[in-house]
Amino acid sequence: MKLQRSFISNSRKKGIIVYYYLYCITKALHKPLMNVVGVGNANVHALQYEDIVAILSEVTMAKIPVSNGNVLRHAAVIEAVRKEQTVLPMRFSSVFKDNAGVIEFLKNRYAVFISDLERLHDTLEMGIRVIQKKVTVHPHINLPPPPVPLSEGEKGGGGELLQRKCVQNTEITQSGVEQEFGVSGQSTESPISDLQPPASPAMSYLQQRRIYYASQDENDEWVHEIVKTCHAQFEDICVKHKRDTHTSFSQGVSLNYLIHKDSLNEFKNRFNDLKSSLNELHFLCSGPWPPYHFVSPGDGRE
C-alpha cells in the first residue's frame, strides 16, 4: 500500500493525475496476471478486499472515450480472467479516483459480489439474434407517441386501414442493409383510392396513429412467437434467459442465455437445429461471453 501511495505522489509531482479503471470482480486469482494489458496499453493488476479481487489498470482520464480499441481492450481483459475463473464484468468506463475508492466500492457491495460469484460459478453467456430475412417496415412506425391516448374505438380500425393503404416500403435484406424497392428506384407510394383527403391535421394524425398501432401489434405478435420458440429450444440446459429490449424490431430479436460451461456444445447443436428448422429467419449466435447480462445491477463508477 505504501508503494501505491508513493507512485500516486510521484505522478502528481509530474503533473499526471492517475485514476483506476475497473474491469471485473473475481475471487483470489488462480494464476498471476502476466502480460495482460488494458485500456491505454497499461498493465493490469489486482487489488484484493477480503475474499474478492478487483482487476484494475491505471488511466489518466476520469472518463474513457468509447472507441473500438478501448472497448476491445476492456473485453479482452475480462476474457483473460474468465478463461481461468468466474468473473463479474463491470461496465465500460468504470473509473475511480484512487485505490481507496475501489476498496470502498468492494466493501459496500461485498455481499452482492460474493452472492453473484457463487450463483454464476462456471457459467457462460450465449447470445442469439433472430431477424426476418425480409421485413416490411412502414414509415409511420417511428412516429412519437400521441399526446393523448387513443380510445379503443379509434385503435380498432387500424388493421383494415393498414391493408388498404399503399406506402413506400423498405426491405431489410439478410445482410441488414436497408434497400428501397419499386420500379426503377421510383417511389411505390400511390393515392388511397377509397379514402377522402383528411379534413384537418388532427384527422391525418389519427390515421397515421392507426397505422402505427396496427404495425406494432403485428411486430409484437411475431416477437412473442420467436421468443417462445427459442426459449423452448434451450429450456432444459438454460440456467436463466433475458431478452434485450434495447434493440429495435428492425434489428431483430436479441436473446441472452446463461448456461453451465459443460452445456456449451449442446447449446451450439441446438442452435444449429433451430436455425435449420426455421429457414425463413436469419439467426446469429455469439459467445461464449462472461455473464454480462446476469450480474446484479450496480454502478461501477464514482
C-alpha positions as CSV (number, residue, x, y, z in Angstrom):
1,M,0.0,0.0,0.0
2,K,2.9,2.3,0.7
3,L,4.2,1.7,-2.8
4,Q,0.9,2.7,-4.3
5,R,0.8,5.9,-2.3
6,S,4.4,6.7,-3.3
7,F,3.5,6.1,-7.0
8,I,0.5,8.4,-6.8
9,S,2.5,11.1,-5.1
10,N,5.3,10.9,-7.8
11,S,2.7,11.0,-10.6
12,R,1.2,14.2,-9.2
13,K,4.5,15.9,-9.0
14,K,5.0,15.2,-12.7
15,G,1.6,16.8,-13.3
16,I,-0.1,13.5,-14.0
17,I,-3.3,12.5,-12.3
18,V,-3.8,8.8,-12.0
19,Y,-7.2,7.1,-12.0
20,Y,-8.1,3.4,-11.7
21,Y,-10.1,1.6,-14.3
22,L,-12.1,-1.4,-13.1
23,Y,-12.7,-4.3,-15.5
24,C,-14.2,-7.0,-13.4
25,I,-14.5,-8.6,-9.9
26,T,-13.4,-12.1,-9.1
27,K,-12.2,-14.3,-6.3
28,A,-8.5,-14.8,-5.5
29,L,-6.6,-15.3,-8.7
30,H,-5.7,-18.9,-9.7
31,K,-2.8,-17.6,-11.8
32,P,-1.0,-14.2,-11.7
33,L,-1.9,-11.7,-14.4
34,M,1.1,-11.9,-16.8
35,N,1.3,-9.8,-19.9
36,V,-2.3,-8.6,-19.7
37,V,-2.7,-5.0,-20.9
38,G,-5.8,-2.9,-20.6
39,V,-7.0,0.5,-21.8
40,G,-4.2,2.7,-23.0
41,N,-1.8,-0.3,-23.0
42,A,-1.5,-0.1,-19.2
43,N,-0.5,-3.2,-17.3
44,V,-3.3,-4.8,-15.4
45,H,-3.1,-5.6,-11.7
46,A,-5.3,-7.0,-8.9
47,L,-6.5,-5.2,-5.7
48,Q,-7.9,-7.6,-3.0
49,Y,-10.5,-6.9,-0.4
50,E,-11.2,-9.9,1.9
51,D,-12.2,-12.8,-0.4
52,I,-12.7,-10.8,-3.6
53,V,-10.4,-9.1,-6.1
54,A,-10.8,-6.1,-8.4
55,I,-9.0,-6.2,-11.7
56,L,-7.6,-2.8,-12.5
57,S,-5.3,-0.7,-14.6
58,E,-4.1,2.9,-14.3
59,V,-5.6,5.5,-16.7
60,T,-5.1,9.3,-17.0
61,M,-8.7,10.2,-17.7
62,A,-11.8,10.2,-15.4
63,K,-14.0,9.2,-18.4
64,I,-12.7,6.9,-21.1
65,P,-13.9,7.7,-24.6
66,V,-15.8,5.0,-26.5
67,S,-13.7,3.6,-29.3
68,N,-13.2,0.2,-30.9
69,G,-9.8,0.0,-29.4
70,N,-10.9,0.8,-25.9
71,V,-13.9,-1.4,-25.9
72,L,-11.9,-4.3,-27.3
73,R,-9.2,-3.8,-24.6
74,H,-12.0,-3.8,-21.9
75,A,-13.4,-7.0,-23.2
76,A,-10.0,-8.7,-23.7
77,V,-9.0,-8.2,-20.0
78,I,-12.3,-9.6,-18.8
79,E,-11.9,-12.6,-21.1
80,A,-8.4,-13.3,-20.0
81,V,-9.6,-13.6,-16.4
82,R,-12.7,-15.5,-17.4
83,K,-10.7,-18.3,-19.0
84,E,-9.2,-19.1,-15.6
85,Q,-12.1,-18.4,-13.2
86,T,-15.6,-16.9,-12.7
87,V,-15.8,-13.1,-13.2
88,L,-18.3,-10.4,-12.7
89,P,-17.7,-8.0,-15.6
90,M,-18.1,-4.3,-14.9
91,R,-19.5,-1.8,-17.5
92,F,-17.2,0.1,-19.8
93,S,-15.5,3.2,-18.3
94,S,-15.9,2.2,-14.6
95,V,-13.3,4.6,-13.2
96,F,-12.3,5.5,-9.7
97,K,-10.2,8.4,-8.3
98,D,-7.9,6.1,-6.2
99,N,-7.5,2.7,-4.6
100,A,-9.4,3.9,-1.6
101,G,-12.5,4.5,-3.8
102,V,-12.2,1.0,-5.2
103,I,-11.9,-0.6,-1.8
104,E,-15.0,1.4,-0.6
105,F,-16.9,0.1,-3.6
106,L,-15.9,-3.5,-2.9
107,K,-16.8,-3.1,0.7
108,N,-20.2,-1.6,0.1
109,R,-21.2,-4.3,-2.4
110,Y,-19.3,-7.2,-0.9
111,A,-22.3,-9.4,-0.1
112,V,-23.7,-8.9,-3.6
113,F,-20.4,-9.7,-5.3
114,I,-20.0,-12.9,-3.2
115,S,-23.5,-14.0,-4.0
116,D,-23.1,-13.3,-7.7
117,L,-19.8,-15.2,-7.8
118,E,-21.4,-18.2,-6.3
119,R,-24.5,-18.0,-8.4
120,L,-22.6,-17.5,-11.7
121,H,-19.8,-20.0,-10.9
122,D,-18.8,-22.0,-14.1
123,T,-21.5,-20.3,-16.2
124,L,-21.3,-18.7,-19.6
125,E,-23.4,-16.3,-21.6
126,M,-24.6,-17.0,-25.1
127,G,-26.3,-14.5,-27.4
128,I,-28.8,-15.1,-30.1
129,R,-30.2,-12.6,-32.6
130,V,-33.2,-13.5,-34.8
131,I,-34.0,-11.4,-37.9
132,Q,-36.7,-11.8,-40.5
133,K,-35.0,-12.3,-43.9
134,K,-37.5,-9.9,-45.4
135,V,-39.2,-7.3,-43.2
136,T,-41.6,-4.7,-44.4
137,V,-41.2,-1.6,-42.4
138,H,-43.8,1.2,-42.7
139,P,-42.6,4.8,-42.5
140,H,-45.0,5.7,-39.7
141,I,-43.7,3.1,-37.2
142,N,-41.2,5.6,-35.6
143,L,-43.8,8.3,-35.0
144,P,-43.7,9.7,-31.5
145,P,-46.5,8.6,-29.1
146,P,-49.6,10.7,-29.2
147,P,-50.1,13.4,-26.6
148,V,-53.5,11.9,-25.6
149,P,-54.1,8.1,-25.6
150,L,-56.5,7.0,-28.3
151,S,-59.7,5.3,-27.3
152,E,-60.3,1.6,-28.0
153,G,-62.7,2.6,-30.8
154,E,-60.1,4.7,-32.5
155,K,-57.5,1.9,-32.4
156,G,-59.9,-0.8,-33.7
157,G,-59.8,0.1,-37.4
158,G,-56.0,0.2,-37.7
159,G,-55.7,-3.2,-39.3
160,E,-58.2,-2.5,-42.1
161,L,-56.6,0.9,-42.8
162,L,-53.2,-0.7,-43.0
163,Q,-54.4,-3.3,-45.5
164,R,-55.8,-0.5,-47.8
165,K,-53.0,2.0,-47.6
166,C,-50.2,1.7,-50.2
167,V,-47.0,3.2,-48.9
168,Q,-43.4,3.2,-50.0
169,N,-41.8,0.0,-48.5
170,T,-38.4,-0.7,-47.2
171,E,-36.8,-4.1,-47.5
172,I,-34.3,-5.2,-44.8
173,T,-32.2,-7.8,-46.5
174,Q,-30.3,-10.6,-44.9
175,S,-27.2,-8.5,-44.8
176,G,-29.0,-5.9,-42.7
177,V,-28.8,-3.2,-45.3
178,E,-32.0,-1.3,-46.0
179,Q,-33.0,-1.1,-49.6
180,E,-35.9,0.7,-51.2
181,F,-37.8,-1.5,-53.7
182,G,-40.0,-0.3,-56.5
183,V,-39.7,0.2,-60.3
184,S,-36.5,1.9,-61.4
185,G,-36.0,3.4,-58.0
186,Q,-39.2,5.3,-58.1
187,S,-41.5,5.5,-55.1
188,T,-44.3,3.0,-55.0
189,E,-46.4,5.3,-53.0
190,S,-49.8,5.9,-54.6
191,P,-53.0,7.7,-53.6
192,I,-55.5,6.0,-51.3
193,S,-58.5,5.5,-53.6
194,D,-61.1,4.7,-51.0
195,L,-60.2,7.5,-48.5
196,Q,-61.0,11.1,-48.8
197,P,-58.2,13.6,-48.1
198,P,-58.0,14.4,-44.4
199,A,-60.2,17.3,-43.4
200,S,-57.6,18.6,-40.9
201,P,-54.1,17.9,-39.5
202,A,-55.7,16.2,-36.5
203,M,-57.5,13.7,-38.7
204,S,-54.3,13.0,-40.6
205,Y,-52.5,12.4,-37.3
206,L,-55.2,9.9,-36.2
207,Q,-54.9,8.0,-39.4
208,Q,-51.1,7.7,-39.0
209,R,-51.5,6.6,-35.5
210,R,-53.8,3.8,-36.6
211,I,-51.2,2.5,-39.0
212,Y,-48.6,2.8,-36.2
213,Y,-50.6,0.7,-33.7
214,A,-51.6,-1.9,-36.3
215,S,-47.9,-2.3,-37.2
216,Q,-46.8,-2.6,-33.6
217,D,-49.4,-5.3,-32.9
218,E,-48.1,-7.4,-35.9
219,N,-44.5,-6.9,-34.7
220,D,-45.3,-7.8,-31.1
221,E,-47.1,-11.0,-32.1
222,W,-44.1,-12.1,-34.2
223,V,-41.6,-11.3,-31.4
224,H,-43.7,-13.2,-28.9
225,E,-43.7,-16.3,-31.1
226,I,-39.9,-16.1,-31.7
227,V,-39.1,-15.7,-28.0
228,K,-41.4,-18.6,-27.1
229,T,-39.8,-20.9,-29.7
230,C,-36.2,-20.1,-28.8
231,H,-36.8,-20.5,-25.0
232,A,-38.4,-23.9,-25.6
233,Q,-35.3,-25.0,-27.6
234,F,-32.9,-24.3,-24.7
235,E,-35.2,-24.7,-21.7
236,D,-33.6,-27.7,-20.0
237,I,-30.0,-26.5,-20.4
238,C,-30.5,-22.8,-19.7
239,V,-30.0,-21.5,-16.2
240,K,-31.6,-18.2,-17.0
241,H,-32.5,-16.1,-20.0
242,K,-33.2,-12.4,-20.8
243,R,-34.4,-10.5,-23.8
244,D,-32.5,-7.4,-24.8
245,T,-35.3,-4.8,-25.2
246,H,-33.0,-2.0,-26.3
247,T,-32.7,-3.3,-29.9
248,S,-35.4,-2.1,-32.3
249,F,-37.6,-4.5,-34.2
250,S,-35.7,-3.9,-37.5
251,Q,-32.5,-5.0,-35.7
252,G,-34.1,-8.3,-34.8
253,V,-34.9,-10.1,-31.5
254,S,-31.9,-10.3,-29.2
255,L,-31.9,-13.0,-26.5
256,N,-29.2,-13.8,-23.9
257,Y,-28.9,-17.3,-22.3
258,L,-27.0,-18.2,-19.1
259,I,-25.7,-21.8,-19.3
260,H,-23.3,-24.0,-17.5
261,K,-19.9,-24.3,-19.2
262,D,-20.4,-28.0,-19.7
263,S,-23.6,-27.3,-21.8
264,L,-21.7,-25.2,-24.4
265,N,-21.6,-27.9,-27.1
266,E,-25.2,-28.9,-26.6
267,F,-26.3,-25.3,-26.9
268,K,-24.4,-24.9,-30.2
269,N,-26.0,-28.1,-31.5
270,R,-29.5,-27.0,-30.5
271,F,-28.9,-23.6,-32.1
272,N,-28.0,-25.2,-35.4
273,D,-31.1,-27.4,-35.2
274,L,-33.2,-24.3,-34.5
275,K,-31.6,-22.4,-37.4
276,S,-32.2,-25.3,-39.8
277,S,-35.9,-25.7,-38.8
278,L,-36.8,-22.0,-39.4
279,N,-35.4,-21.2,-42.9
280,E,-37.5,-18.1,-43.2
281,L,-35.5,-16.4,-40.4
282,H,-31.9,-15.3,-40.1
283,F,-30.1,-16.5,-37.0
284,L,-26.9,-15.1,-35.4
285,C,-25.1,-16.7,-32.4
286,S,-22.3,-15.1,-30.3
287,G,-20.3,-16.3,-27.4
288,P,-19.3,-17.7,-25.1
289,W,-19.1,-14.5,-23.1
290,P,-18.8,-13.6,-19.4
291,P,-22.2,-13.2,-17.9
292,Y,-22.6,-9.5,-18.8
293,H,-26.5,-9.5,-18.7
294,F,-26.8,-11.6,-15.5
295,V,-24.7,-9.7,-12.9
296,S,-26.7,-7.9,-10.3
297,P,-27.2,-4.3,-11.2
298,G,-24.9,-1.7,-9.7
299,D,-22.8,1.3,-10.7
300,G,-19.1,0.7,-11.0
301,R,-18.2,4.3,-11.2
302,E,-17.8,7.1,-8.7
